[in-house]
Amino acid sequence: MSSHQDPHDLSARGEVPGSPDPDNPDQDLLPETPLAASVNSPARMGSGPIPPATRLQTETAPGLNADADSESGAADTGAPHDTAITSKTTLILRRLVRNKGAVLGMIMLLLIVLFALFGNIGNPYTYYDQDMLNLGSPPGSDGHRVGTNGGGVDLWAMLVRGTGKSLMIAFFVGIVAPLIAAVYGTAIAFWGGTREKIGMWILDLLLLMPYFLIIAVFMGSTGGSAFQLAIMLTMFGWMGLARVIRATTQSLREREFVQSARYMGVSDWGIIRRHIIPNIGSYLILNIVIGTFSAIIAETALSFLGVGVRPPDVSLGQLIGQSASQLSAYPWLFWGPVICLQWITLSLSLVGDGMRDALDPNSKSGGRA
């Protein structure tokens, strides 16, 4: 009988042409040809030696001496098992501490803050008490450390009070104004479309307002306290920074992590709070320092012109403005507040330079982290 079988007969019996005969396990799938020899090889048929890649995966399967191999590899190379990851905040603080100018500025700022808080302890005079026996007395007269003004008020007590008020205004404006700018600038840039156009229109309108005249009229009609001046400077001190933050946010809103947060259903304010503002945090920190410096200069200028802090309250700008016309007769009234003001501005300038270098990864002034 011929070994050739009709394919139609095989199909009728439910067999597939070319399939092995169950009664003959040694039968090849294909006729004996060079191509069939490679196809019907033991490795392709599931028998024979295990390929190297498969053997490697089997040997390193979970639970089969994987821990021992990793421990022996770590011991051979001498690499540590755990690698400590230093946070970004720690790196910035290390660079800031290694900057000698920044450390000097922080020490100076701490000293002037302590002077404003506790400088008048042990002084029998306050900033509003009048010593009628010592009108315009020089420093050291009858217990007056740095003298008195023409009304007999102790200058040391006024310097402590004025320094505290100037620092309060500077810190309030320097911290609150950048935060308002960050929220407003990121919001209008993140939303885009019509809301961004309306927000920019409002921002441009506020920038065109004559804020100096508005502050002068408001302070003149309300009595001119330090807290009111801080509120007014904050209201008109955030618009310029908001425009810069808006431009920065426009580039951040197209980044992959923002788009992923949107697809995951995170709200707009959640994205702004968790992703946008933290990515401009370094810029905000630097602007807080610079804004504090600018606020104390603005307060000094307004008080010097008589539209800032007014009596009975005291500020450094007010003291400088009152003593400017009496410089030749009472020089201590002028140089006292000038030295305090210069101390504050110098310390803030040093801290600001140190913060800029610490936040800049390309700067080498702070050394390696």
Order of alpha helices (4+ residues) and beta strands (2+ residues): alpha-alpha-alpha-alpha-alpha-alpha-alpha-alpha-alpha-alpha-alpha-alpha-alpha-alpha-alpha-alpha-alpha
